[in-house]
Amino acid sequence: MRKIILACCCIWGSFVVAQKQVYILDMVHNNPGEPLTVTAFNNPAYLKEKGYNGQVMNDFTFAHAAITFDKLNPQIFPQGSKERAWVMAAADRVRKNIKAAHDAGIKVYYFTDLIVLPKKLVELYHDQICDAKGKISLERPKTIEIHKIMLDELFETFPDLDGLVIRTGETYLNNVPYHTGNNPITNGVASHVKLINLLREEVCEKRNKAIFYRTWSFGGMHDSAAYYLAVTNQIEPHKNLVFSIKHTKGDYHRTYDFNPTLGIGKHAQIVEVECQREYEGKGAYPNYVMDGVINGFEEYNTIKPQTGNKCLNDIKNNPNFTGVWSWSRGGGWVGPYISNEFWCKLNAYVISKWGADKNRTEESIFNSFMDENGIVQSDSRKAFRQLCLLSAKAVLRGHESGKYHFEKDWVWWMRDEFLGGIDTANLPQKMFPSEGFLQQAFDWYYKNGLLDKVIEEKQENVGTWKQIVALSAKIEMPNKADKDYMKVSSKYGLLLHAIIADGWKVMALGYKGDKTGIYDKAKLAATIKKYDEDWKVYNKLKAENPACASLYKPFSFINVAPTYHGEQGMAQSVDKYRAMLGIGSEREIK
């Protein structure tokens, strides 16, 4: 009995030791297939200065794509080939990135999509590693053997690499032209368990390196407590194994529940938080979310009440909680593109400082940000705080709703730089279109007698953005570029949300006419004129202000490069009723 107790104490003791490591990580999520993001957050010295102790390197040129596999088969990347030259150049960049992080005094962990293997390797070993559907499968013994060889060569080639961040579910091959791959989770829970145990043994145990296993996947690992426990309860804790989880039950959307997998199970967890919100402007306009992330979003007490935890403060004393990982820049696809990262810096500052000292309040850290950025006058501090808190309310009401029911799928009506509409004709298939979701919302609101009230909320929200613009003019700070951007970006938010409000109003008037056969043509014409004027002023803002972010486009997102949109969207939906009235377009879209 004494031996059993001692053994249990040792196991628990090792787990407790693991919890003493607090990770404050940052990642720049570069757009796949595009030039790397220009940002201060790419500089490890800047990260160190801001209190981070680790960098997640994510340029989608994976470290495990920068090895030759010579020990497996020298014909995979033959000497003198252009493919091998690419690998060698990629390896040099990996070494440079590792050295830069270590020179700055922080650790570096490479973002790693699995499964990604050389195309030539898959061609040579296809029959031994692929399943009946042609997918590379962890159920094939040769696939496991190849991954062990891969991990051996990876850490032999980059012995100073501190660890890996593992993603399954999505496989981005945009930046690795000589590689191919697919989702390794072909057998649900069993696939996760097999992969995690492989990584635990080969990386955490054998090499004493870190594995951050992202739960972001498909099938329930990310958002189902039962699924998460079904996987993780089969894995022995290890000091170098951390599960990485977004704070939302799903992607980074408002109105999504707090993630129920946080704070459960027996493993260390780090929380992922996005600072340049990919579905909410990407820093093109004020959008302060850290009060909501840390203390709970307003909708959690209104239209989306939570039955359990609702914020990071609720789990901060949980023994599993071992740090935060900010996505300072990036997420999603294309734009809006920004040249001033003031709003991203604010969000990143607050969440990283809170992660390092969870006894501090969000507001005290916010005040420290103002101190460091020279916002010292009492009136300026009051105005800046009010502006930031109002921005969270304004974004919720512009994108979703602060008063009325909003289904999970409806949030996709707008994302990245795109504004969807209600025209669902001739939609492309299997391209993840954002079109159709707003039609579903309008159907539900109309059926429940709420469509006019929802439109009224959007119109009232323009008034909130006018308050934000007025507040931005009251804030004094020494950095002129940031001061000017605060004003320009606030106007951007106002004009974009005016377009949203008037675009929704046109579509609602037309939708009701479609349902009843009776169109209020005078009101439709006046609203279309207002909508066109909104676009003119919006384009003028960009033309007259070089610091202004790139503009939204009235098209629906589809996951097809390079434009990521088709013809459907807000413009086409509005133009349907414009044509019905015989009104020409004065709208400018650039």
MITI-191311 format. One record per residue (C-alpha): residue number from 1; residue in one letter; x, y, z. Coordinates in nm, 3 decimals, padded with zeros to 5 digits. Layout:
// MITI-191311
REC:n:res:px:py:pz
REC:NUM:a:X:Y:Z
...
END
This chain:
// MITI-191311
REC:n:res:px:py:pz
REC:1:m:00.000:00.000:00.000
REC:2:r:00.284:00.238:00.089
REC:3:k:00.444:00.180:-00.254
REC:4:i:00.115:00.258:-00.426
REC:5:i:00.074:00.581:-00.229
REC:6:l:00.432:00.685:-00.306
REC:7:a:00.382:00.608:-00.673
REC:8:c:00.065:00.815:-00.682
REC:9:c:00.242:01.103:-00.507
REC:10:c:00.523:01.088:-00.761
REC:11:i:00.281:01.092:-01.051
REC:12:w:00.081:01.378:-00.901
REC:13:g:00.398:01.553:-00.798
REC:14:s:00.530:01.549:-01.154
REC:15:f:00.196:01.688:-01.273
REC:16:v:00.212:01.969:-01.019
REC:17:v:00.565:02.055:-01.133
REC:18:a:00.433:02.080:-01.490
REC:19:q:00.175:02.333:-01.373
REC:20:k:00.446:02.564:-01.239
REC:21:q:00.540:02.643:-01.599
REC:22:v:00.329:02.938:-01.710
REC:23:y:00.324:02.981:-02.084
REC:24:i:00.271:03.329:-02.228
REC:25:l:00.288:03.262:-02.601
REC:26:d:00.220:03.468:-02.910
REC:27:m:00.160:03.378:-03.273
REC:28:v:00.140:03.574:-03.595
REC:29:h:-00.099:03.369:-03.810
REC:30:n:00.030:03.465:-04.154
REC:31:n:-00.219:03.443:-04.438
REC:32:p:-00.150:03.115:-04.622
REC:33:g:-00.012:03.174:-04.970
REC:34:e:00.049:03.546:-04.915
REC:35:p:00.359:03.749:-04.825
REC:36:l:00.442:03.734:-04.455
REC:37:t:00.266:03.985:-04.232
REC:38:v:00.468:04.295:-04.149
REC:39:t:00.436:04.334:-03.773
REC:40:a:00.629:04.408:-03.457
REC:41:f:00.507:04.073:-03.324
REC:42:n:00.737:03.887:-03.564
REC:43:n:01.033:04.021:-03.364
REC:44:p:01.121:03.793:-03.070
REC:45:a:01.296:04.083:-02.895
REC:46:y:00.967:04.276:-02.902
REC:47:l:00.784:03.974:-02.760
REC:48:k:01.039:03.942:-02.480
REC:49:e:01.004:04.311:-02.402
REC:50:k:00.625:04.272:-02.378
REC:51:g:00.650:03.981:-02.134
REC:52:y:00.607:03.678:-02.359
REC:53:n:00.819:03.368:-02.292
REC:54:g:00.746:03.182:-02.612
REC:55:q:00.676:03.233:-02.982
REC:56:v:00.460:03.010:-03.196
REC:57:m:00.614:03.029:-03.542
REC:58:n:00.344:02.999:-03.804
REC:59:d:00.448:03.092:-04.155
REC:60:f:00.294:02.769:-04.291
REC:61:t:00.638:02.656:-04.406
REC:62:f:00.642:02.386:-04.144
REC:63:a:00.966:02.274:-03.979
REC:64:h:00.886:01.912:-04.067
REC:65:a:00.867:02.020:-04.432
REC:66:a:01.227:02.143:-04.408
REC:67:i:01.388:01.799:-04.379
REC:68:t:01.513:01.562:-04.649
REC:69:f:01.401:01.216:-04.530
REC:70:d:01.741:01.088:-04.649
REC:71:k:01.742:00.810:-04.388
REC:72:l:01.418:00.676:-04.527
REC:73:n:01.496:00.715:-04.896
REC:74:p:01.744:00.955:-05.062
REC:75:q:01.525:00.961:-05.372
REC:76:i:01.257:01.163:-05.193
REC:77:f:01.461:01.482:-05.232
REC:78:p:01.751:01.386:-05.465
REC:79:q:02.080:01.572:-05.454
REC:80:g:02.085:01.861:-05.703
REC:81:s:01.707:01.877:-05.745
REC:82:k:01.506:02.198:-05.720
REC:83:e:01.291:02.026:-05.458
REC:84:r:01.593:01.962:-05.235
REC:85:a:01.711:02.321:-05.283
REC:86:w:01.371:02.440:-05.158
REC:87:v:01.401:02.216:-04.850
REC:88:m:01.751:02.345:-04.774
REC:89:a:01.638:02.706:-04.802
REC:90:a:01.338:02.635:-04.577
REC:91:a:01.570:02.470:-04.321
REC:92:d:01.790:02.781:-04.316
REC:93:r:01.485:02.995:-04.237
REC:94:v:01.383:02.761:-03.955
REC:95:r:01.732:02.781:-03.802
REC:96:k:01.729:03.159:-03.832
REC:97:n:01.392:03.180:-03.657
REC:98:i:01.504:02.950:-03.374
REC:99:k:01.823:03.149:-03.322
REC:100:a:01.640:03.481:-03.319
REC:101:a:01.400:03.359:-03.050
REC:102:h:01.676:03.217:-02.834
REC:103:d:01.892:03.526:-02.875
REC:104:a:01.597:03.726:-02.742
REC:105:g:01.559:03.491:-02.445
REC:106:i:01.232:03.319:-02.538
REC:107:k:01.142:02.972:-02.660
REC:108:v:01.007:02.888:-03.002
REC:109:y:00.749:02.628:-03.100
REC:110:y:00.674:02.549:-03.463
REC:111:f:00.315:02.534:-03.581
REC:112:t:00.272:02.192:-03.739
REC:113:d:-00.010:02.062:-03.956
REC:114:l:-00.038:01.685:-03.956
REC:115:i:-00.035:01.490:-04.179
REC:116:v:00.203:01.669:-04.421
REC:117:l:00.457:01.460:-04.615
REC:118:p:00.663:01.503:-04.933
REC:119:k:00.470:01.429:-05.250
REC:120:k:00.748:01.199:-05.368
REC:121:l:00.737:01.003:-05.042
REC:122:v:00.363:00.950:-05.077
REC:123:e:00.413:00.840:-05.436
REC:124:l:00.684:00.589:-05.339
REC:125:y:00.501:00.442:-05.037
REC:126:h:00.140:00.500:-05.139
REC:127:d:00.028:00.141:-05.105
REC:128:q:00.182:00.112:-04.759
REC:129:i:00.056:00.437:-04.606
REC:130:c:-00.276:00.519:-04.772
REC:131:d:-00.620:00.376:-04.701
REC:132:a:-00.877:00.258:-04.952
REC:133:k:-00.983:00.620:-05.013
REC:134:g:-00.629:00.726:-05.096
REC:135:k:-00.582:00.918:-04.772
REC:136:i:-00.261:00.890:-04.570
REC:137:s:-00.369:00.691:-04.265
REC:138:l:-00.228:00.645:-03.915
REC:139:e:-00.394:00.303:-03.922
REC:140:r:-00.117:00.184:-04.153
REC:141:p:00.197:00.071:-03.964
REC:142:k:00.426:00.221:-04.228
REC:143:t:00.272:00.564:-04.165
REC:144:i:00.364:00.541:-03.797
REC:145:e:00.715:00.426:-03.887
REC:146:i:00.758:00.718:-04.127
REC:147:h:00.642:00.968:-03.866
REC:148:k:00.896:00.832:-03.618
REC:149:i:01.168:00.875:-03.880
REC:150:m:01.036:01.222:-03.952
REC:151:l:01.049:01.326:-03.586
REC:152:d:01.401:01.180:-03.553
REC:153:e:01.527:01.383:-03.847
REC:154:l:01.334:01.692:-03.741
REC:155:f:01.506:01.717:-03.404
REC:156:e:01.842:01.606:-03.541
REC:157:t:01.821:01.885:-03.798
REC:158:f:01.689:02.141:-03.548
REC:159:p:01.817:02.026:-03.208
REC:160:d:01.746:02.365:-03.048
REC:161:l:01.378:02.365:-03.144
REC:162:d:01.181:02.378:-02.818
REC:163:g:00.874:02.192:-02.937
REC:164:l:00.581:02.165:-03.173
REC:165:v:00.227:02.296:-03.190
REC:166:i:00.010:02.029:-03.352
REC:167:r:-00.299:02.096:-03.559
REC:168:t:-00.528:01.834:-03.708
REC:169:g:-00.849:01.887:-03.904
REC:170:e:-00.719:02.157:-04.135
REC:171:t:-00.418:02.106:-04.361
REC:172:y:-00.278:02.415:-04.532
REC:173:l:-00.040:02.332:-04.816
REC:174:n:-00.023:02.681:-04.970
REC:175:n:00.340:02.742:-04.869
REC:176:v:00.483:02.389:-04.912
REC:177:p:00.476:02.324:-05.289
REC:178:y:00.647:01.983:-05.274
REC:179:h:00.431:01.836:-04.999
REC:180:t:00.085:01.691:-04.967
REC:181:g:-00.128:01.579:-04.677
REC:182:n:-00.462:01.531:-04.511
REC:183:n:-00.643:01.517:-04.179
REC:184:p:-00.504:01.227:-03.972
REC:185:i:-00.826:01.186:-03.772
REC:186:t:-00.992:00.912:-03.974
REC:187:n:-01.111:00.700:-03.682
REC:188:g:-01.246:00.954:-03.433
REC:189:v:-01.127:00.926:-03.074
REC:190:a:-00.895:00.637:-03.154
REC:191:s:-00.703:00.844:-03.410
REC:192:h:-00.644:01.126:-03.162
REC:193:v:-00.527:00.882:-02.896
REC:194:k:-00.287:00.709:-03.136
REC:195:l:-00.140:01.039:-03.257
REC:196:i:-00.107:01.194:-02.912
REC:197:n:00.061:00.886:-02.770
REC:198:l:00.303:00.883:-03.062
REC:199:l:00.393:01.249:-03.004
REC:200:r:00.409:01.203:-02.628
REC:201:e:00.656:00.917:-02.660
REC:202:e:00.871:01.050:-02.944
REC:203:v:00.881:01.419:-02.848
REC:204:c:00.784:01.474:-02.483
REC:205:e:00.945:01.163:-02.336
REC:206:k:01.231:01.068:-02.566
REC:207:r:01.353:01.421:-02.642
REC:208:n:01.219:01.625:-02.349
REC:209:k:01.055:01.868:-02.592
REC:210:a:00.712:02.032:-02.567
REC:211:i:00.398:01.930:-02.752
REC:212:f:00.105:02.170:-02.760
REC:213:y:-00.176:01.958:-02.898
REC:214:r:-00.443:02.186:-03.037
REC:215:t:-00.794:02.055:-02.990
REC:216:w:-00.905:02.260:-03.292
REC:217:s:-01.029:01.982:-03.517
REC:218:f:-01.356:01.839:-03.637
REC:219:g:-01.585:01.580:-03.482
REC:220:g:-01.605:01.711:-03.125
REC:221:m:-01.251:01.729:-02.989
REC:222:h:-01.267:02.107:-02.964
REC:223:d:-01.618:02.169:-02.839
REC:224:s:-01.753:01.854:-02.674
REC:225:a:-01.657:01.786:-02.313
REC:226:a:-01.747:01.418:-02.350
REC:227:y:-01.534:01.376:-02.664
REC:228:y:-01.241:01.567:-02.514
REC:229:l:-01.244:01.346:-02.204
REC:230:a:-01.285:01.030:-02.412
REC:231:v:-00.953:01.121:-02.577
REC:232:t:-00.754:01.275:-02.294
REC:233:n:-00.851:01.026:-02.025
REC:234:q:-00.664:00.765:-02.226
REC:235:i:-00.342:00.972:-02.224
REC:236:e:-00.103:00.980:-01.930
REC:237:p:-00.016:01.337:-01.826
REC:238:h:00.335:01.453:-01.906
REC:239:k:00.517:01.770:-01.803
REC:240:n:00.583:01.848:-02.171
REC:241:l:00.231:01.779:-02.299
REC:242:v:-00.018:02.067:-02.306
REC:243:f:-00.360:02.079:-02.468
REC:244:s:-00.427:02.408:-02.647
REC:245:i:-00.789:02.524:-02.660
REC:246:k:-00.970:02.831:-02.798
REC:247:h:-01.180:03.011:-02.536
REC:248:t:-01.488:02.978:-02.757
REC:249:k:-01.699:02.673:-02.828
REC:250:g:-01.620:02.689:-03.197
REC:251:d:-01.434:02.963:-03.376
REC:252:y:-01.370:03.319:-03.260
REC:253:h:-01.725:03.450:-03.288
REC:254:r:-01.933:03.655:-03.049
REC:255:t:-02.251:03.474:-02.937
REC:256:y:-02.056:03.146:-02.926
REC:257:d:-02.051:02.976:-02.586
REC:258:f:-01.749:02.964:-02.359
REC:259:n:-01.558:02.644:-02.436
REC:260:p:-01.686:02.362:-02.211
REC:261:t:-01.361:02.163:-02.246
REC:262:l:-01.164:02.423:-02.051
REC:263:g:-01.093:02.330:-01.691
REC:264:i:-01.183:01.962:-01.720
REC:265:g:-00.973:01.646:-01.735
REC:266:k:-00.628:01.579:-01.597
REC:267:h:-00.398:01.758:-01.842
REC:268:a:-00.238:02.100:-01.859
REC:269:q:-00.425:02.344:-02.083
REC:270:i:-00.334:02.671:-02.252
REC:271:v:-00.604:02.907:-02.380
REC:272:e:-00.591:03.053:-02.731
REC:273:v:-00.723:03.408:-02.774
REC:274:e:-00.744:03.600:-03.101
REC:275:c:-00.648:03.970:-03.089
REC:276:q:-00.696:04.066:-03.455
REC:277:r:-01.047:03.928:-03.473
REC:278:e:-01.077:03.766:-03.816
REC:279:y:-01.457:03.785:-03.831
REC:280:e:-01.479:04.134:-03.684
REC:281:g:-01.262:04.368:-03.885
REC:282:k:-00.908:04.249:-03.814
REC:283:g:-00.808:04.573:-03.644
REC:284:a:-00.958:04.799:-03.912
REC:285:y:-01.181:04.954:-03.645
REC:286:p:-01.197:04.952:-03.263
REC:287:n:-01.291:04.611:-03.124
REC:288:y:-01.175:04.559:-02.767
REC:289:v:-01.265:04.205:-02.660
REC:290:m:-01.051:04.133:-02.354
REC:291:d:-01.306:04.258:-02.102
REC:292:g:-01.537:03.993:-02.246
REC:293:v:-01.274:03.719:-02.265
REC:294:i:-01.156:03.775:-01.906
REC:295:n:-01.481:03.882:-01.735
REC:296:g:-01.751:03.744:-01.967
REC:297:f:-01.921:03.888:-02.275
REC:298:e:-02.248:04.073:-02.226
REC:299:e:-02.444:03.819:-02.432
REC:300:y:-02.357:03.550:-02.178
REC:301:n:-02.597:03.725:-01.941
REC:302:t:-02.864:03.802:-02.201
REC:303:i:-02.929:03.617:-02.528
REC:304:k:-02.669:03.343:-02.466
REC:305:p:-02.680:03.255:-02.093
REC:306:q:-02.408:03.013:-01.988
REC:307:t:-02.476:02.712:-01.769
REC:308:g:-02.115:02.672:-01.655
REC:309:n:-01.801:02.881:-01.685
REC:310:k:-01.832:03.195:-01.894
REC:311:c:-01.487:03.355:-01.887
REC:312:l:-01.121:03.307:-01.802
REC:313:n:-01.171:03.449:-01.454
REC:314:d:-01.396:03.153:-01.380
REC:315:i:-01.118:02.903:-01.451
REC:316:k:-00.808:03.096:-01.348
REC:317:n:-00.756:02.890:-01.031
REC:318:n:-00.811:02.557:-01.204
REC:319:p:-00.491:02.346:-01.176
REC:320:n:-00.507:02.265:-01.549
REC:321:f:-00.479:02.631:-01.651
REC:322:t:-00.117:02.683:-01.750
REC:323:g:-00.114:02.994:-01.963
REC:324:v:-00.244:03.194:-02.258
REC:325:w:-00.154:03.203:-02.623
REC:326:s:-00.242:03.525:-02.805
REC:327:w:-00.292:03.537:-03.179
REC:328:s:-00.161:03.893:-03.200
REC:329:r:-00.201:03.909:-03.577
REC:330:g:-00.380:03.701:-03.834
REC:331:g:-00.651:03.444:-03.872
REC:332:g:-00.883:03.379:-04.163
REC:333:w:-00.811:03.481:-04.520
REC:334:v:-00.723:03.798:-04.713
REC:335:g:-00.824:04.134:-04.558
REC:336:p:-00.902:04.382:-04.428
REC:337:y:-00.532:04.464:-04.429
REC:338:i:-00.403:04.712:-04.171
REC:339:s:-00.086:04.920:-04.153
REC:340:n:-00.135:05.029:-03.791
REC:341:e:-00.173:04.753:-03.531
REC:342:f:-00.282:04.970:-03.238
REC:343:w:-00.603:04.777:-03.168
REC:344:c:-00.424:04.441:-03.197
REC:345:k:-00.158:04.563:-02.954
REC:346:l:-00.423:04.664:-02.702
REC:347:n:-00.591:04.324:-02.705
REC:348:a:-00.257:04.141:-02.696
REC:349:y:-00.125:04.355:-02.412
REC:350:v:-00.420:04.294:-02.185
REC:351:i:-00.448:03.917:-02.235
REC:352:s:-00.073:03.853:-02.208
REC:353:k:-00.034:04.060:-01.891
REC:354:w:-00.338:03.896:-01.736
REC:355:g:-00.204:03.550:-01.823
REC:356:a:00.120:03.634:-01.644
REC:357:d:-00.062:03.759:-01.334
REC:358:k:-00.419:03.634:-01.307
REC:359:n:-00.472:03.818:-00.980
REC:360:r:-00.474:04.147:-01.167
REC:361:t:-00.805:04.280:-01.294
REC:362:e:-00.866:04.344:-01.660
REC:363:e:-00.925:04.712:-01.586
REC:364:s:-00.596:04.754:-01.398
REC:365:i:-00.406:04.607:-01.694
REC:366:f:-00.603:04.829:-01.931
REC:367:n:-00.496:05.127:-01.720
REC:368:s:-00.133:05.015:-01.749
REC:369:f:-00.169:05.011:-02.127
REC:370:m:-00.285:05.371:-02.114
REC:371:d:00.011:05.459:-01.892
REC:372:e:00.259:05.303:-02.133
REC:373:n:00.100:05.471:-02.433
REC:374:g:00.092:05.818:-02.280
REC:375:i:-00.285:05.842:-02.235
REC:376:v:-00.248:06.025:-01.906
REC:377:q:-00.503:06.307:-01.899
REC:378:s:-00.809:06.219:-01.696
REC:379:d:-01.057:06.308:-01.970
REC:380:s:-00.858:06.113:-02.229
REC:381:r:-00.842:05.804:-02.007
REC:382:k:-01.215:05.815:-01.942
REC:383:a:-01.290:05.859:-02.313
REC:384:f:-01.054:05.579:-02.420
REC:385:r:-01.202:05.334:-02.172
REC:386:q:-01.556:05.425:-02.277
REC:387:l:-01.466:05.397:-02.646
REC:388:c:-01.318:05.049:-02.602
REC:389:l:-01.610:04.912:-02.400
REC:390:l:-01.858:05.064:-02.646
REC:391:s:-01.673:04.900:-02.935
REC:392:a:-01.753:04.554:-02.799
REC:393:k:-02.121:04.644:-02.779
REC:394:a:-02.122:04.800:-03.125
REC:395:v:-01.952:04.505:-03.293
REC:396:l:-02.199:04.259:-03.137
REC:397:r:-02.499:04.460:-03.257
REC:398:g:-02.356:04.519:-03.601
REC:399:h:-02.247:04.165:-03.673
REC:400:e:-02.498:03.962:-03.472
REC:401:s:-02.745:04.101:-03.217
REC:402:g:-02.743:04.226:-02.862
REC:403:k:-03.115:04.170:-02.814
REC:404:y:-03.244:03.893:-03.036
REC:405:h:-03.183:03.528:-03.101
REC:406:f:-02.888:03.457:-03.330
REC:407:e:-02.824:03.102:-03.451
REC:408:k:-02.471:02.965:-03.457
REC:409:d:-02.453:02.937:-03.837
REC:410:w:-02.584:03.287:-03.902
REC:411:v:-02.257:03.447:-03.786
REC:412:w:-02.097:03.340:-04.114
REC:413:w:-02.297:03.596:-04.313
REC:414:m:-01.990:03.822:-04.286
REC:415:r:-01.627:03.734:-04.232
REC:416:d:-01.280:03.855:-04.328
REC:417:e:-01.341:04.142:-04.579
REC:418:f:-01.677:04.019:-04.705
REC:419:l:-02.043:04.113:-04.658
REC:420:g:-02.299:03.850:-04.750
REC:421:g:-02.655:03.895:-04.866
REC:422:i:-02.982:03.704:-04.899
REC:423:d:-02.957:03.600:-05.263
REC:424:t:-02.903:03.223:-05.263
REC:425:a:-02.937:03.157:-05.637
REC:426:n:-02.655:02.977:-05.820
REC:427:l:-02.441:02.924:-05.511
REC:428:p:-02.113:02.740:-05.569
REC:429:q:-02.110:02.400:-05.405
REC:430:k:-01.857:02.261:-05.157
REC:431:m:-01.679:02.595:-05.123
REC:432:f:-01.797:02.691:-04.775
REC:433:p:-02.000:02.988:-04.902
REC:434:s:-02.109:03.246:-04.645
REC:435:e:-02.417:03.315:-04.855
REC:436:g:-02.744:03.162:-04.743
REC:437:f:-02.696:03.216:-04.370
REC:438:l:-02.845:03.564:-04.376
REC:439:q:-03.141:03.426:-04.570
REC:440:q:-03.193:03.176:-04.287
REC:441:a:-03.181:03.458:-04.032
REC:442:f:-03.431:03.669:-04.226
REC:443:d:-03.663:03.369:-04.258
REC:444:w:-03.658:03.314:-03.883
REC:445:y:-03.699:03.680:-03.789
REC:446:y:-03.984:03.727:-04.037
REC:447:k:-04.162:03.415:-03.913
REC:448:n:-04.131:03.534:-03.554
REC:449:g:-04.233:03.894:-03.623
REC:450:l:-03.888:04.034:-03.539
REC:451:l:-03.742:04.141:-03.873
REC:452:d:-03.831:04.508:-03.832
REC:453:k:-03.694:04.513:-03.477
REC:454:v:-03.364:04.358:-03.589
REC:455:i:-03.330:04.623:-03.860
REC:456:e:-03.408:04.891:-03.603
REC:457:e:-03.129:04.755:-03.382
REC:458:k:-02.883:04.782:-03.671
REC:459:q:-02.989:05.140:-03.736
REC:460:e:-02.960:05.232:-03.368
REC:461:n:-02.612:05.080:-03.363
REC:462:v:-02.496:05.346:-03.609
REC:463:g:-02.562:05.591:-03.328
REC:464:t:-02.327:05.393:-03.103
REC:465:w:-02.054:05.422:-03.365
REC:466:k:-02.113:05.797:-03.381
REC:467:q:-02.045:05.805:-03.006
REC:468:i:-01.722:05.614:-03.067
REC:469:v:-01.612:05.864:-03.332
REC:470:a:-01.687:06.154:-03.095
REC:471:l:-01.489:05.987:-02.815
REC:472:s:-01.191:05.924:-03.044
REC:473:a:-01.161:06.300:-03.099
REC:474:k:-01.125:06.361:-02.724
REC:475:i:-00.826:06.133:-02.666
REC:476:e:-00.481:06.287:-02.639
REC:477:m:-00.167:06.075:-02.670
REC:478:p:00.191:06.148:-02.779
REC:479:n:00.207:05.899:-03.066
REC:480:k:00.056:06.097:-03.351
REC:481:a:00.024:05.797:-03.584
REC:482:d:-00.176:05.603:-03.324
REC:483:k:-00.382:05.907:-03.232
REC:484:d:-00.471:05.968:-03.597
REC:485:y:-00.543:05.598:-03.654
REC:486:m:-00.778:05.592:-03.358
REC:487:k:-00.985:05.861:-03.528
REC:488:v:-00.965:05.712:-03.878
REC:489:s:-01.043:05.360:-03.762
REC:490:s:-01.337:05.481:-03.557
REC:491:k:-01.478:05.653:-03.867
REC:492:y:-01.415:05.330:-04.059
REC:493:g:-01.626:05.143:-03.803
REC:494:l:-01.902:05.400:-03.830
REC:495:l:-01.915:05.393:-04.210
REC:496:l:-01.894:05.014:-04.236
REC:497:h:-02.175:04.968:-03.987
REC:498:a:-02.384:05.229:-04.169
REC:499:i:-02.340:05.015:-04.483
REC:500:i:-02.444:04.709:-04.283
REC:501:a:-02.748:04.884:-04.134
REC:502:d:-02.868:05.025:-04.465
REC:503:g:-02.782:04.710:-04.657
REC:504:w:-02.987:04.502:-04.413
REC:505:k:-03.270:04.754:-04.438
REC:506:v:-03.280:04.734:-04.818
REC:507:m:-03.277:04.356:-04.804
REC:508:a:-03.547:04.346:-04.536
REC:509:l:-03.775:04.580:-04.731
REC:510:g:-03.723:04.371:-05.043
REC:511:y:-03.764:04.045:-04.853
REC:512:k:-04.101:04.155:-04.711
REC:513:g:-04.211:04.258:-05.057
REC:514:d:-04.108:03.917:-05.191
REC:515:k:-04.323:03.755:-04.921
REC:516:t:-04.631:03.976:-04.953
REC:517:g:-04.613:04.095:-05.312
REC:518:i:-04.637:04.453:-05.183
REC:519:y:-04.321:04.663:-05.200
REC:520:d:-04.274:04.997:-05.025
REC:521:k:-04.102:05.138:-05.330
REC:522:a:-04.051:05.488:-05.195
REC:523:k:-03.877:05.359:-04.883
REC:524:l:-03.676:05.107:-05.086
REC:525:a:-03.555:05.378:-05.323
REC:526:a:-03.460:05.612:-05.039
REC:527:t:-03.272:05.338:-04.853
REC:528:i:-03.084:05.229:-05.165
REC:529:k:-02.982:05.592:-05.220
REC:530:k:-02.857:05.607:-04.859
REC:531:y:-02.673:05.275:-04.903
REC:532:d:-02.496:05.407:-05.215
REC:533:e:-02.400:05.726:-05.032
REC:534:d:-02.254:05.514:-04.747
REC:535:w:-02.024:05.343:-04.995
REC:536:k:-01.914:05.674:-05.145
REC:537:v:-01.814:05.814:-04.807
REC:538:y:-01.649:05.485:-04.708
REC:539:n:-01.434:05.485:-05.024
REC:540:k:-01.350:05.851:-04.970
REC:541:l:-01.221:05.775:-04.620
REC:542:k:-00.972:05.529:-04.764
REC:543:a:-00.872:05.760:-05.048
REC:544:e:-00.797:06.048:-04.814
REC:545:n:-00.627:05.854:-04.532
REC:546:p:-00.328:05.634:-04.621
REC:547:a:-00.336:05.473:-04.274
REC:548:c:-00.693:05.353:-04.329
REC:549:a:-00.731:04.977:-04.357
REC:550:s:-00.836:04.816:-04.684
REC:551:l:-01.210:04.810:-04.734
REC:552:y:-01.480:04.546:-04.710
REC:553:k:-01.636:04.406:-05.025
REC:554:p:-02.009:04.336:-05.070
REC:555:f:-01.956:03.974:-05.172
REC:556:s:-01.993:03.644:-04.991
REC:557:f:-01.689:03.446:-04.887
REC:558:i:-01.607:03.123:-05.069
REC:559:n:-01.294:02.926:-04.989
REC:560:v:-01.138:02.954:-05.333
REC:561:a:-00.821:03.153:-05.398
REC:562:p:-00.724:03.409:-05.501
REC:563:t:-01.028:03.636:-05.450
REC:564:y:-01.218:03.416:-05.201
REC:565:h:-01.553:03.542:-05.325
REC:566:g:-01.801:03.495:-05.606
REC:567:e:-02.074:03.725:-05.735
REC:568:q:-02.325:03.660:-05.457
REC:569:g:-02.336:03.890:-05.158
REC:570:m:-02.481:04.212:-05.028
REC:571:a:-02.428:04.396:-05.359
REC:572:q:-02.617:04.137:-05.563
REC:573:s:-02.899:04.122:-05.308
REC:574:v:-02.938:04.501:-05.309
REC:575:d:-02.907:04.516:-05.687
REC:576:k:-03.199:04.276:-05.723
REC:577:y:-03.428:04.542:-05.576
REC:578:r:-03.243:04.825:-05.751
REC:579:a:-03.322:04.656:-06.083
REC:580:m:-03.684:04.606:-05.981
REC:581:l:-03.713:04.981:-05.924
REC:582:g:-03.514:05.069:-06.235
REC:583:i:-03.254:05.257:-06.028
REC:584:g:-02.901:05.290:-06.161
REC:585:s:-02.605:05.219:-05.933
REC:586:e:-02.408:05.507:-05.787
REC:587:r:-02.233:05.278:-05.544
REC:588:e:-01.855:05.263:-05.561
REC:589:i:-01.682:04.934:-05.485
REC:590:k:-01.306:04.916:-05.510
END
